[in-house]
Amino acid sequence: MVFRKLKAAFGAGVEVDTVLQNSNVRPGELLRGQVNFRSTSSDYKVEGIFIDFTAVVEVESGDNEYKTTYSFLRHQVAGPFHLAAGAAHSSPFEIPVPWETPISAIAGQPLRGMQLGVSTELALAGALDKGDLDPLFVNPLPAQDYVLRALDGMGFRFKKADLERGTLHGSQMPFFQEIEYYAGPEYGRHFNELELTFIAGPNAMDVILEADKRGAFGGSHDTYSRFTVRYTDNPAQADQALRGGLQAMAQKRGWF
């Protein structure tokens, strides 16, 4: 299925049209598409055409917070080559989606708070020109879906998701995703909200939980738990690991 066409005039008389074949992908899968390009007026020496995976990330600086874009994968799909005036070319591509790519959709529906996509970049005569961001819907891996469904089953309610600048232990990314929930009834008396982060690899993933404790003695305190879910685990095993992680946080703070 054609996702949508990105039509951008890259200046200097070169037009580029990128078509994605699969709009919904998972980490580890191949993103397939085709870049069509042509010169409208002159001959050009094209140094390269690239597909750039881009995410909008929140950055905290002192008391201020702002959003910026991060490129986390740049893949060359064509070039260098000579593009003659009026000539048209097409370059198909297959790009492995990085395992740590954040989730931006669940069941094909956009995840609120996430801005993730790909853009097409042209290197021409020593200059770079980048097209608009083409949204990319990255769905959960089965193991990630098991954990998300287990939270739903415990009554946790989705609040929002975002990307934060920083590199966590075991991660190669310059940012990490936080999927935020309101606490379910079983844990609601102990903390207000839960933040969930996945660090996925080819065979297993780490799950990081962060909960804010109500100020029983004044103030508010965060506590953490980290555990591993293998891709060979079934939903019951993922549910058990999640409950173990939540209970580990409870024991650290003496909630139970």
PLY file of the C-alpha trace (Angstrom):
ply
format ascii 1.0
element vertex 256
property float x
property float y
property float z
element edge 255
property int vertex1
property int vertex2
end_header
0.00 0.00 0.00
1.31 3.44 -0.86
1.50 5.48 2.33
1.69 8.94 0.82
3.84 10.87 -1.59
6.33 13.45 -0.43
6.62 16.01 -3.20
9.35 18.55 -2.71
11.14 20.90 -5.07
14.76 20.78 -3.96
15.79 23.99 -5.62
18.25 24.16 -8.52
15.65 22.59 -10.78
15.73 19.09 -9.22
12.41 17.55 -8.22
12.11 14.60 -5.84
9.10 12.42 -5.12
9.43 9.78 -2.37
6.82 7.03 -2.04
6.71 4.73 1.00
5.21 1.30 0.34
4.48 0.43 3.97
3.14 3.06 6.30
3.07 0.84 9.40
6.28 -0.89 10.41
7.86 -2.39 13.51
11.40 -2.09 14.80
13.64 -4.54 12.99
11.45 -4.65 9.88
12.31 -3.18 6.48
10.98 0.20 5.41
10.47 -0.07 1.65
9.91 2.68 -0.86
11.14 4.42 -3.96
12.66 7.81 -4.64
11.80 9.32 -8.03
13.79 12.34 -9.16
14.43 14.39 -12.27
16.12 17.55 -13.47
13.77 20.15 -14.89
16.27 22.49 -16.51
20.02 21.76 -16.31
22.67 19.10 -15.85
23.70 18.45 -12.24
26.25 16.43 -10.37
24.29 14.76 -7.58
26.51 13.71 -4.69
23.82 11.61 -3.05
20.17 11.14 -2.14
19.48 10.06 1.43
16.55 8.93 3.58
16.75 10.49 7.02
14.92 9.08 10.08
13.95 12.05 12.25
12.27 12.49 15.63
11.02 15.54 17.54
12.64 15.54 20.98
11.99 17.57 24.11
15.05 19.26 25.62
15.28 20.69 29.13
17.77 23.48 29.64
17.69 25.00 33.08
14.17 26.25 33.68
13.37 26.21 29.98
12.03 23.45 27.77
11.96 23.36 24.00
11.61 20.91 21.12
14.20 20.08 18.49
14.68 17.45 15.79
17.16 14.60 15.98
18.30 12.45 13.08
18.90 8.88 14.27
19.50 7.11 10.93
20.73 8.40 7.57
20.67 5.95 4.66
22.00 6.68 1.18
19.68 5.45 -1.58
21.39 6.93 -4.67
24.50 8.71 -5.96
26.89 10.01 -6.76
25.81 10.34 -10.38
25.35 12.80 -13.23
21.77 13.98 -13.70
21.16 15.24 -17.22
18.65 17.98 -17.98
15.16 16.52 -18.31
16.32 13.05 -17.22
14.26 11.02 -14.74
15.43 8.23 -12.46
14.03 5.99 -9.71
15.84 4.36 -6.82
14.04 1.70 -4.75
15.21 1.24 -1.18
14.93 -1.14 1.75
16.04 0.27 5.10
16.07 -1.78 8.33
14.12 0.11 11.00
16.44 0.43 14.04
15.44 -1.77 16.97
15.34 1.22 19.30
13.04 3.26 17.09
10.35 4.67 19.41
6.73 3.61 19.11
4.63 6.17 17.24
1.43 4.15 16.66
-0.55 1.38 18.31
-2.80 -0.81 16.16
-2.10 1.58 13.30
-3.39 4.61 15.24
-1.01 7.52 15.95
0.30 7.70 19.50
-0.54 11.08 21.00
2.52 13.23 21.62
4.82 11.50 19.13
6.33 13.16 16.04
8.39 10.69 14.05
9.08 10.42 10.34
11.45 10.26 7.43
12.60 12.99 5.08
14.44 12.89 1.77
17.75 14.72 1.56
19.56 15.80 -1.59
23.31 16.49 -1.65
23.96 18.70 -4.65
27.03 20.81 -5.44
28.28 20.71 -1.86
24.94 21.78 -0.35
22.18 19.82 1.36
18.46 20.32 0.82
15.92 18.39 2.86
12.24 17.83 2.10
9.30 17.86 4.49
8.92 15.21 7.17
6.92 12.22 5.97
5.19 10.70 9.06
6.22 7.16 9.95
4.01 4.91 12.07
6.13 2.52 14.11
4.00 -0.10 15.87
5.05 -2.09 18.96
6.96 -5.32 18.76
4.87 -8.27 20.03
6.76 -8.24 23.35
6.16 -4.50 23.72
2.50 -5.05 22.95
2.32 -7.69 25.70
3.57 -5.16 28.26
1.23 -2.41 27.04
-1.76 -4.77 27.16
-0.80 -5.91 30.65
-0.82 -2.28 31.85
-4.24 -1.81 30.29
-5.43 -4.94 32.05
-4.27 -3.52 35.40
-6.27 -0.36 34.83
-3.43 2.01 33.94
-4.70 4.84 31.71
-2.58 6.30 28.91
-1.68 9.96 29.42
0.82 10.87 26.69
4.13 9.92 25.10
7.19 11.97 24.28
10.90 11.76 23.57
13.48 13.13 26.01
17.08 14.02 25.22
19.65 11.73 26.81
21.22 8.29 26.43
20.24 5.53 28.84
22.47 2.65 29.89
22.36 -0.05 27.23
21.03 2.31 24.57
22.67 3.72 21.44
20.12 6.50 20.91
20.60 10.19 21.78
17.07 10.25 23.21
14.59 7.92 24.91
10.84 7.51 24.83
8.59 7.91 27.85
5.06 6.51 27.64
3.16 8.01 30.55
0.20 6.51 32.38
-2.10 7.42 35.22
-1.78 4.78 37.92
-4.26 1.90 37.97
-6.46 1.20 40.99
-4.13 -1.42 42.49
-1.25 1.07 42.66
-3.17 4.36 42.74
-2.81 4.67 46.50
0.96 4.46 46.19
1.81 6.69 43.21
0.12 9.06 40.78
1.74 8.27 37.45
3.95 5.70 35.78
6.48 6.28 32.99
7.46 3.39 30.73
10.58 3.17 28.54
11.64 0.37 26.19
15.23 -0.33 25.14
14.82 -2.93 22.40
17.43 -5.17 20.79
17.28 -8.01 18.27
16.47 -10.76 20.82
15.12 -9.05 23.94
14.24 -5.69 25.40
14.74 -3.93 28.70
11.74 -2.27 30.30
12.31 0.72 32.57
9.57 1.86 34.94
9.53 5.13 36.85
6.83 5.98 39.37
6.29 9.13 41.39
5.49 8.44 45.04
2.87 10.45 46.83
4.34 12.62 49.55
3.42 10.59 52.58
6.17 12.40 54.49
6.05 15.57 52.42
7.28 16.12 48.91
7.37 13.66 46.06
9.94 11.00 45.21
10.55 8.92 42.10
11.53 5.27 42.13
12.69 3.01 39.32
12.66 -0.59 38.20
14.31 -2.28 35.24
13.74 -5.79 33.90
14.18 -7.79 30.69
11.55 -9.39 28.46
12.69 -11.89 25.82
10.97 -12.03 22.45
10.34 -15.72 23.05
8.31 -14.90 26.17
4.55 -15.25 25.98
1.98 -12.69 27.24
1.72 -14.38 30.65
5.50 -14.19 31.14
5.55 -10.52 30.12
2.68 -9.82 32.53
4.58 -11.59 35.32
7.75 -9.60 34.60
5.78 -6.33 34.65
4.13 -7.15 37.95
7.51 -8.11 39.35
8.91 -4.74 38.28
6.05 -2.86 39.90
6.41 -4.87 43.10
10.16 -4.26 43.15
9.51 -0.51 43.16
6.98 -0.97 45.94
9.48 -2.87 48.07
12.18 -0.25 47.53
9.92 2.46 48.93
8.10 0.33 51.46
4.75 0.91 49.79
3.51 -2.56 50.78
0 1
1 2
2 3
3 4
4 5
5 6
6 7
7 8
8 9
9 10
10 11
11 12
12 13
13 14
14 15
15 16
16 17
17 18
18 19
19 20
20 21
21 22
22 23
23 24
24 25
25 26
26 27
27 28
28 29
29 30
30 31
31 32
32 33
33 34
34 35
35 36
36 37
37 38
38 39
39 40
40 41
41 42
42 43
43 44
44 45
45 46
46 47
47 48
48 49
49 50
50 51
51 52
52 53
53 54
54 55
55 56
56 57
57 58
58 59
59 60
60 61
61 62
62 63
63 64
64 65
65 66
66 67
67 68
68 69
69 70
70 71
71 72
72 73
73 74
74 75
75 76
76 77
77 78
78 79
79 80
80 81
81 82
82 83
83 84
84 85
85 86
86 87
87 88
88 89
89 90
90 91
91 92
92 93
93 94
94 95
95 96
96 97
97 98
98 99
99 100
100 101
101 102
102 103
103 104
104 105
105 106
106 107
107 108
108 109
109 110
110 111
111 112
112 113
113 114
114 115
115 116
116 117
117 118
118 119
119 120
120 121
121 122
122 123
123 124
124 125
125 126
126 127
127 128
128 129
129 130
130 131
131 132
132 133
133 134
134 135
135 136
136 137
137 138
138 139
139 140
140 141
141 142
142 143
143 144
144 145
145 146
146 147
147 148
148 149
149 150
150 151
151 152
152 153
153 154
154 155
155 156
156 157
157 158
158 159
159 160
160 161
161 162
162 163
163 164
164 165
165 166
166 167
167 168
168 169
169 170
170 171
171 172
172 173
173 174
174 175
175 176
176 177
177 178
178 179
179 180
180 181
181 182
182 183
183 184
184 185
185 186
186 187
187 188
188 189
189 190
190 191
191 192
192 193
193 194
194 195
195 196
196 197
197 198
198 199
199 200
200 201
201 202
202 203
203 204
204 205
205 206
206 207
207 208
208 209
209 210
210 211
211 212
212 213
213 214
214 215
215 216
216 217
217 218
218 219
219 220
220 221
221 222
222 223
223 224
224 225
225 226
226 227
227 228
228 229
229 230
230 231
231 232
232 233
233 234
234 235
235 236
236 237
237 238
238 239
239 240
240 241
241 242
242 243
243 244
244 245
245 246
246 247
247 248
248 249
249 250
250 251
251 252
252 253
253 254
254 255
